[in-house]
Amino acid sequence: MSALIAPAGEMWSVVTVLAKLGDSVTTDHISPAGAIKADTPAGKYLTEHGVERRDFNSYGSRRGNHEVMIRGTFANIRLRNQIAPGTEGGFTRDFTQAADAADAPVSYIYDASQNYQAQGIPLVILAGKEYGSGSSRDWAAKGTALLGVKAVIAESYERIHRSNLIGMGVLPLQYPEGASALSLGLTGEETFDITGVTALNDGGIPDTVKVTTDSGVEFDAKVRIDTPGEADYYRNGGILQYVLRSLISE
């Protein structure tokens, strides 16, 4: 039972940064939570579908609607995305909208992700220490995957969120010991090539994959798939695909 886990073969090319985050970004920062505001992607979606503003309610009340929840992922008002300095909340810069990365406009994370996915551009999250701590579990990983994020590169992970990312087909990678986005000089404006991912299809778990950027930075990122079971989930695209294929094979 196998699946092509890297659509471009041995390499994810021109991977773009959706968010560059600091230390201790929790699942509460990532998961949709709180009241839905009218001027957000989720609010606009509800308005377009005939829902009155007084009936928007909260993300929690609409957690069964993936269209609402994906629009609220990474939208916490306390989130600070370092590639969109001066903003708080679900903002990034949309590099599809400018020929030069320095000119890329600020956009909602959801809106930018749709542009990237329309152009077939895979996305990565850069993060610091203790990424994914907190108690808001399921949508933190699910929303990340639905936004088109293929990998997260962090200094360290909270155990359960790391496992949940794998269950949604998102690859958790870790900087080399002692390294960080800051020490490597990463700004978040780079594009990345990630090679060696499909070695997982040979049945083992590679220790590292090679990460290179168009700015000349190179490093070996540690693959944080820690067990053979996690590898099975990931090489099938996630736990749901793994279970369905297991049922079909029986």
Secondary structure, 3 states (H helix, E strand, C coil): CCCCCCCCCCEEEEEEEEEECCCCCEHHHHCCCCECCCCCHHHHHHHHCCCCHHHCCECHHHCCCHHHHHHCCCCCCCCCCCCCCCCCCCEEECHHHCCCHHHCCEEEHHHHHHHHHHCCCCEEEECCCCECECCCCHHHHHHHHHCCEEEEEECCECHHHHHHHHHCCCEEEECCCCCCHHHHCCCCCCEEEEECHHHHHHCCCCCEEEEEECCCCEEEEEECCCCHHHHHHHHCCCHHHHHHHHHHHC
